[in-house]
Amino acid sequence: MILLARISIKGAEVYFKDSKATVKTNTGVSIISATRSGQLYMVDMDKIQPTALITQSKCRPTNFATWHRCLAYAGIDTIY
C-alpha cells in the first residue's frame, strides 16, 4: 500500500491516466508505476530497482510478517 499523504509530504506527485498511476519526484523523475486491477493499483514490481526495497531494522530483529507489511505486502520471493 502506498500512502498518498506521505508521498505528497515528501514533495512527490501522483499522476493517473487511463489504467496507470505514476509517482514522480519533485524533480520529475518517475519512481513508481502501477497498473489498475479492479479497484486497486498494483505496483509494477518488474520496473522497480531492487535497491528501492532495501531497508534495515535498527531496533531489533524483524520477522517476515513485519517486512511483508512494510513492503506493501510483497511476496516471499521479493523479500528473501
N, CA, C and O atoms as CSV, one atom per row, in Angstrom:
chain,resi,resn,atom,element,x,y,z
A,1,MET,N,N,0.846,-1.164,0.000
A,1,MET,CA,C,0.000,0.000,0.000
A,1,MET,C,C,0.895,1.232,0.000
A,1,MET,O,O,1.831,1.340,0.792
A,2,ILE,N,N,0.596,2.132,-0.879
A,2,ILE,CA,C,1.330,3.385,-0.935
A,2,ILE,C,C,0.419,4.459,-0.365
A,2,ILE,O,O,-0.700,4.639,-0.847
A,3,LEU,N,N,0.869,5.160,0.631
A,3,LEU,CA,C,0.047,6.180,1.250
A,3,LEU,C,C,0.272,7.510,0.545
A,3,LEU,O,O,1.364,8.076,0.609
A,4,LEU,N,N,-0.758,8.007,-0.125
A,4,LEU,CA,C,-0.631,9.226,-0.908
A,4,LEU,C,C,-0.276,10.430,-0.056
A,4,LEU,O,O,0.433,11.320,-0.525
A,5,ALA,N,N,-0.747,10.485,1.176
A,5,ALA,CA,C,-0.410,11.615,2.047
A,5,ALA,C,C,1.095,11.679,2.291
A,5,ALA,O,O,1.680,12.762,2.259
A,6,ARG,N,N,1.718,10.545,2.530
A,6,ARG,CA,C,3.171,10.532,2.757
A,6,ARG,C,C,3.938,10.918,1.506
A,6,ARG,O,O,4.967,11.591,1.580
A,7,ILE,N,N,3.438,10.492,0.359
A,7,ILE,CA,C,4.089,10.839,-0.895
A,7,ILE,C,C,4.060,12.351,-1.090
A,7,ILE,O,O,5.069,12.949,-1.462
A,8,SER,N,N,2.916,12.966,-0.842
A,8,SER,CA,C,2.800,14.410,-1.051
A,8,SER,C,C,3.610,15.196,-0.033
A,8,SER,O,O,4.139,16.257,-0.362
A,9,ILE,N,N,3.720,14.700,1.197
A,9,ILE,CA,C,4.534,15.371,2.216
A,9,ILE,C,C,5.991,15.422,1.776
A,9,ILE,O,O,6.690,16.398,2.047
A,10,LYS,N,N,6.446,14.386,1.105
A,10,LYS,CA,C,7.833,14.329,0.637
A,10,LYS,C,C,8.051,15.132,-0.641
A,10,LYS,O,O,9.178,15.217,-1.128
A,11,GLY,N,N,6.989,15.724,-1.191
A,11,GLY,CA,C,7.126,16.565,-2.373
A,11,GLY,C,C,6.926,15.846,-3.689
A,11,GLY,O,O,7.090,16.453,-4.747
A,12,ALA,N,N,6.576,14.565,-3.656
A,12,ALA,CA,C,6.329,13.821,-4.893
A,12,ALA,C,C,4.885,14.036,-5.334
A,12,ALA,O,O,4.055,14.517,-4.562
A,13,GLU,N,N,4.597,13.678,-6.571
A,13,GLU,CA,C,3.258,13.810,-7.114
A,13,GLU,C,C,2.830,12.502,-7.748
A,13,GLU,O,O,3.661,11.737,-8.239
A,14,VAL,N,N,1.521,12.246,-7.735
A,14,VAL,CA,C,0.963,11.040,-8.333
A,14,VAL,C,C,0.099,11.457,-9.516
A,14,VAL,O,O,-0.747,12.343,-9.398
A,15,TYR,N,N,0.321,10.810,-10.655
A,15,TYR,CA,C,-0.436,11.094,-11.868
A,15,TYR,C,C,-1.233,9.855,-12.253
A,15,TYR,O,O,-0.710,8.740,-12.230
A,16,PHE,N,N,-2.494,10.052,-12.604
A,16,PHE,CA,C,-3.358,8.965,-13.038
A,16,PHE,C,C,-3.784,9.221,-14.476
A,16,PHE,O,O,-4.220,10.322,-14.812
A,17,LYS,N,N,-3.658,8.201,-15.329
A,17,LYS,CA,C,-4.107,8.297,-16.717
A,17,LYS,C,C,-4.497,6.904,-17.184
A,17,LYS,O,O,-3.731,5.949,-17.059
A,18,ASP,N,N,-5.711,6.811,-17.727
A,18,ASP,CA,C,-6.257,5.525,-18.167
A,18,ASP,C,C,-6.186,4.537,-17.007
A,18,ASP,O,O,-6.793,4.791,-15.966
A,19,SER,N,N,-5.484,3.443,-17.141
A,19,SER,CA,C,-5.383,2.438,-16.077
A,19,SER,C,C,-4.020,2.458,-15.407
A,19,SER,O,O,-3.622,1.467,-14.795
A,20,LYS,N,N,-3.298,3.562,-15.509
A,20,LYS,CA,C,-1.947,3.654,-14.959
A,20,LYS,C,C,-1.853,4.755,-13.912
A,20,LYS,O,O,-2.565,5.756,-13.988
A,21,ALA,N,N,-0.984,4.567,-12.950
A,21,ALA,CA,C,-0.632,5.590,-11.971
A,21,ALA,C,C,0.889,5.688,-11.954
A,21,ALA,O,O,1.582,4.673,-12.031
A,22,THR,N,N,1.403,6.900,-11.853
A,22,THR,CA,C,2.845,7.120,-11.820
A,22,THR,C,C,3.168,8.076,-10.683
A,22,THR,O,O,2.512,9.105,-10.520
A,23,VAL,N,N,4.181,7.732,-9.900
A,23,VAL,CA,C,4.661,8.616,-8.841
A,23,VAL,C,C,5.960,9.242,-9.334
A,23,VAL,O,O,6.885,8.551,-9.761
A,24,LYS,N,N,6.003,10.586,-9.262
A,24,LYS,CA,C,7.194,11.310,-9.700
A,24,LYS,C,C,7.713,12.177,-8.567
A,24,LYS,O,O,6.945,12.724,-7.776
A,25,THR,N,N,9.041,12.290,-8.507
A,25,THR,CA,C,9.656,13.154,-7.510
A,25,THR,C,C,9.395,14.603,-7.872
A,25,THR,O,O,8.867,14.899,-8.944
A,26,ASN,N,N,9.768,15.510,-6.971
A,26,ASN,CA,C,9.569,16.929,-7.251
A,26,ASN,C,C,10.462,17.429,-8.389
A,26,ASN,O,O,10.276,18.544,-8.878
A,27,THR,N,N,11.425,16.613,-8.809
A,27,THR,CA,C,12.264,16.966,-9.961
A,27,THR,C,C,11.751,16.322,-11.252
A,27,THR,O,O,12.354,16.493,-12.312
A,28,GLY,N,N,10.644,15.584,-11.167
A,28,GLY,CA,C,10.038,14.992,-12.350
A,28,GLY,C,C,10.508,13.589,-12.690
A,28,GLY,O,O,10.136,13.055,-13.735
A,29,VAL,N,N,11.320,12.978,-11.827
A,29,VAL,CA,C,11.809,11.619,-12.068
A,29,VAL,C,C,10.727,10.617,-11.655
A,29,VAL,O,O,10.233,10.664,-10.529
A,30,SER,N,N,10.365,9.720,-12.561
A,30,SER,CA,C,9.378,8.684,-12.283
A,30,SER,C,C,10.004,7.615,-11.394
A,30,SER,O,O,11.021,7.024,-11.757
A,31,ILE,N,N,9.396,7.361,-10.219
A,31,ILE,CA,C,9.981,6.381,-9.299
A,31,ILE,C,C,9.128,5.133,-9.104
A,31,ILE,O,O,9.651,4.080,-8.742
A,32,ILE,N,N,7.818,5.238,-9.342
A,32,ILE,CA,C,6.933,4.082,-9.196
A,32,ILE,C,C,5.850,4.174,-10.257
A,32,ILE,O,O,5.316,5.250,-10.526
A,33,SER,N,N,5.531,3.026,-10.859
A,33,SER,CA,C,4.373,2.967,-11.742
A,33,SER,C,C,3.491,1.816,-11.278
A,33,SER,O,O,3.963,0.832,-10.709
A,34,ALA,N,N,2.204,1.968,-11.536
A,34,ALA,CA,C,1.252,0.941,-11.120
A,34,ALA,C,C,0.159,0.820,-12.168
A,34,ALA,O,O,-0.149,1.779,-12.877
A,35,THR,N,N,-0.424,-0.374,-12.259
A,35,THR,CA,C,-1.495,-0.644,-13.202
A,35,THR,C,C,-2.755,-0.997,-12.414
A,35,THR,O,O,-2.696,-1.763,-11.452
A,36,ARG,N,N,-3.896,-0.434,-12.825
A,36,ARG,CA,C,-5.145,-0.695,-12.121
A,36,ARG,C,C,-5.624,-2.114,-12.382
A,36,ARG,O,O,-5.624,-2.596,-13.515
A,37,SER,N,N,-6.030,-2.764,-11.307
A,37,SER,CA,C,-6.613,-4.102,-11.369
A,37,SER,C,C,-7.875,-4.058,-10.513
A,37,SER,O,O,-7.803,-4.141,-9.287
A,38,GLY,N,N,-9.026,-3.927,-11.162
A,38,GLY,CA,C,-10.269,-3.736,-10.413
A,38,GLY,C,C,-10.265,-2.364,-9.783
A,38,GLY,O,O,-10.145,-1.359,-10.484
A,39,GLN,N,N,-10.395,-2.305,-8.452
A,39,GLN,CA,C,-10.381,-1.028,-7.751
A,39,GLN,C,C,-9.048,-0.731,-7.084
A,39,GLN,O,O,-8.937,0.236,-6.332
A,40,LEU,N,N,-8.034,-1.550,-7.349
A,40,LEU,CA,C,-6.711,-1.362,-6.755
A,40,LEU,C,C,-5.675,-1.081,-7.830
A,40,LEU,O,O,-5.841,-1.484,-8.981
A,41,TYR,N,N,-4.614,-0.394,-7.457
A,41,TYR,CA,C,-3.465,-0.211,-8.336
A,41,TYR,C,C,-2.350,-1.116,-7.838
A,41,TYR,O,O,-1.943,-1.039,-6.679
A,42,MET,N,N,-1.864,-1.971,-8.724
A,42,MET,CA,C,-0.796,-2.906,-8.383
A,42,MET,C,C,0.526,-2.324,-8.887
A,42,MET,O,O,0.664,-2.009,-10.069
A,43,VAL,N,N,1.496,-2.185,-7.979
A,43,VAL,CA,C,2.791,-1.635,-8.355
A,43,VAL,C,C,3.469,-2.568,-9.345
A,43,VAL,O,O,3.495,-3.783,-9.150
A,44,ASP,N,N,4.019,-1.992,-10.408
A,44,ASP,CA,C,4.738,-2.759,-11.431
A,44,ASP,C,C,6.122,-3.100,-10.885
A,44,ASP,O,O,7.085,-2.362,-11.092
A,45,MET,N,N,6.203,-4.230,-10.186
A,45,MET,CA,C,7.434,-4.605,-9.484
A,45,MET,C,C,8.606,-4.823,-10.424
A,45,MET,O,O,9.753,-4.608,-10.032
A,46,ASP,N,N,8.346,-5.247,-11.663
A,46,ASP,CA,C,9.439,-5.504,-12.598
A,46,ASP,C,C,10.133,-4.209,-13.029
A,46,ASP,O,O,11.210,-4.264,-13.622
A,47,LYS,N,N,9.540,-3.052,-12.745
A,47,LYS,CA,C,10.130,-1.780,-13.141
A,47,LYS,C,C,10.808,-1.058,-11.989
A,47,LYS,O,O,11.319,0.047,-12.169
A,48,ILE,N,N,10.821,-1.668,-10.807
A,48,ILE,CA,C,11.432,-1.051,-9.628
A,48,ILE,C,C,12.850,-1.580,-9.463
A,48,ILE,O,O,13.095,-2.781,-9.573
A,49,GLN,N,N,13.775,-0.669,-9.199
A,49,GLN,CA,C,15.145,-1.073,-8.918
A,49,GLN,C,C,15.164,-1.776,-7.554
A,49,GLN,O,O,14.557,-1.276,-6.607
A,50,PRO,N,N,15.843,-2.915,-7.434
A,50,PRO,CA,C,15.852,-3.646,-6.160
A,50,PRO,C,C,16.290,-2.801,-4.976
A,50,PRO,O,O,15.825,-3.026,-3.859
A,51,THR,N,N,17.160,-1.848,-5.187
A,51,THR,CA,C,17.632,-1.018,-4.076
A,51,THR,C,C,16.508,-0.192,-3.463
A,51,THR,O,O,16.626,0.248,-2.319
A,52,ALA,N,N,15.416,0.030,-4.202
A,52,ALA,CA,C,14.298,0.802,-3.673
A,52,ALA,C,C,13.567,0.039,-2.575
A,52,ALA,O,O,12.807,0.634,-1.812
A,53,LEU,N,N,13.787,-1.274,-2.485
A,53,LEU,CA,C,13.092,-2.078,-1.496
A,53,LEU,C,C,13.982,-2.486,-0.323
A,53,LEU,O,O,13.575,-3.287,0.519
A,54,ILE,N,N,15.172,-1.946,-0.268
A,54,ILE,CA,C,16.097,-2.321,0.794
A,54,ILE,C,C,15.913,-1.386,1.978
A,54,ILE,O,O,15.876,-0.165,1.825
A,55,THR,N,N,15.801,-1.974,3.149
A,55,THR,CA,C,15.705,-1.192,4.372
A,55,THR,C,C,16.323,-1.995,5.494
A,55,THR,O,O,16.671,-3.161,5.305
A,56,GLN,N,N,16.461,-1.400,6.638
A,56,GLN,CA,C,17.150,-2.074,7.719
A,56,GLN,C,C,16.451,-1.778,9.045
A,56,GLN,O,O,16.015,-0.654,9.293
A,57,SER,N,N,16.353,-2.778,9.871
A,57,SER,CA,C,15.791,-2.598,11.198
A,57,SER,C,C,16.918,-2.284,12.155
A,57,SER,O,O,17.859,-3.068,12.274
A,58,LYS,N,N,16.845,-1.155,12.840
A,58,LYS,CA,C,17.907,-0.755,13.754
A,58,LYS,C,C,17.620,-1.161,15.195
A,58,LYS,O,O,18.540,-1.299,16.000
A,59,CYS,N,N,16.344,-1.352,15.517
A,59,CYS,CA,C,15.984,-1.605,16.912
A,59,CYS,C,C,16.155,-3.060,17.332
A,59,CYS,O,O,16.775,-3.353,18.354
A,60,ARG,N,N,15.608,-3.950,16.546
A,60,ARG,CA,C,15.625,-5.373,16.918
A,60,ARG,C,C,15.394,-6.208,15.671
A,60,ARG,O,O,14.929,-5.687,14.657
A,61,PRO,N,N,15.711,-7.494,15.728
A,61,PRO,CA,C,15.436,-8.352,14.575
A,61,PRO,C,C,13.950,-8.307,14.223
A,61,PRO,O,O,13.096,-8.201,15.104
A,62,THR,N,N,13.656,-8.387,12.939
A,62,THR,CA,C,12.280,-8.274,12.467
A,62,THR,C,C,11.889,-9.535,11.717
A,62,THR,O,O,12.678,-10.072,10.939
A,63,ASN,N,N,10.682,-10.004,11.946
A,63,ASN,CA,C,10.235,-11.237,11.301
A,63,ASN,C,C,9.664,-10.963,9.910
A,63,ASN,O,O,9.484,-9.812,9.513
A,64,PHE,N,N,9.387,-12.026,9.190
A,64,PHE,CA,C,8.887,-11.929,7.823
A,64,PHE,C,C,7.566,-11.154,7.755
A,64,PHE,O,O,7.383,-10.332,6.856
A,65,ALA,N,N,6.654,-11.402,8.682
A,65,ALA,CA,C,5.336,-10.753,8.649
A,65,ALA,C,C,5.463,-9.231,8.708
A,65,ALA,O,O,4.720,-8.516,8.036
A,66,THR,N,N,6.391,-8.745,9.501
A,66,THR,CA,C,6.592,-7.296,9.600
A,66,THR,C,C,7.109,-6.738,8.285
A,66,THR,O,O,6.592,-5.730,7.801
A,67,TRP,N,N,8.123,-7.373,7.692
A,67,TRP,CA,C,8.645,-6.912,6.409
A,67,TRP,C,C,7.578,-7.015,5.324
A,67,TRP,O,O,7.490,-6.150,4.452
A,68,HIS,N,N,6.781,-8.055,5.378
A,68,HIS,CA,C,5.697,-8.247,4.411
A,68,HIS,C,C,4.757,-7.037,4.425
A,68,HIS,O,O,4.376,-6.530,3.370
A,69,ARG,N,N,4.387,-6.581,5.616
A,69,ARG,CA,C,3.522,-5.393,5.739
A,69,ARG,C,C,4.262,-4.124,5.321
A,69,ARG,O,O,3.709,-3.303,4.590
A,70,CYS,N,N,5.489,-3.955,5.770
A,70,CYS,CA,C,6.255,-2.730,5.468
A,70,CYS,C,C,6.537,-2.575,3.980
A,70,CYS,O,O,6.620,-1.455,3.478
A,71,LEU,N,N,6.681,-3.666,3.288
A,71,LEU,CA,C,6.993,-3.615,1.845
A,71,LEU,C,C,5.736,-3.825,1.003
A,71,LEU,O,O,5.782,-4.448,-0.058
A,72,ALA,N,N,4.627,-3.301,1.486
A,72,ALA,CA,C,3.365,-3.305,0.742
A,72,ALA,C,C,2.915,-4.702,0.351
A,72,ALA,O,O,2.445,-4.938,-0.762
A,73,TYR,N,N,3.070,-5.622,1.294
A,73,TYR,CA,C,2.621,-6.995,1.103
A,73,TYR,C,C,3.338,-7.696,-0.039
A,73,TYR,O,O,2.735,-8.471,-0.782
A,74,ALA,N,N,4.626,-7.420,-0.173
A,74,ALA,CA,C,5.447,-8.087,-1.178
A,74,ALA,C,C,5.537,-9.569,-0.866
A,74,ALA,O,O,5.450,-9.976,0.293
A,75,GLY,N,N,5.710,-10.367,-1.898
A,75,GLY,CA,C,5.786,-11.812,-1.727
A,75,GLY,C,C,7.107,-12.271,-1.144
A,75,GLY,O,O,8.056,-11.495,-1.036
A,76,ILE,N,N,7.160,-13.530,-0.772
A,76,ILE,CA,C,8.353,-14.095,-0.152
A,76,ILE,C,C,9.564,-14.030,-1.093
A,76,ILE,O,O,10.686,-13.832,-0.629
A,77,ASP,N,N,9.357,-14.191,-2.399
A,77,ASP,CA,C,10.466,-14.142,-3.345
A,77,ASP,C,C,11.074,-12.747,-3.413
A,77,ASP,O,O,12.272,-12.616,-3.661
A,78,THR,N,N,10.287,-11.717,-3.203
A,78,THR,CA,C,10.784,-10.354,-3.224
A,78,THR,C,C,11.548,-10.030,-1.948
A,78,THR,O,O,12.560,-9.330,-1.996
A,79,ILE,N,N,11.086,-10.521,-0.825
A,79,ILE,CA,C,11.689,-10.185,0.473
A,79,ILE,C,C,12.971,-10.964,0.712
A,79,ILE,O,O,13.942,-10.402,1.219
A,80,TYR,N,N,13.001,-12.254,0.356
A,80,TYR,CA,C,14.200,-13.051,0.619
A,80,TYR,C,C,15.074,-13.084,-0.571
A,80,TYR,O,O,16.134,-13.709,-0.541
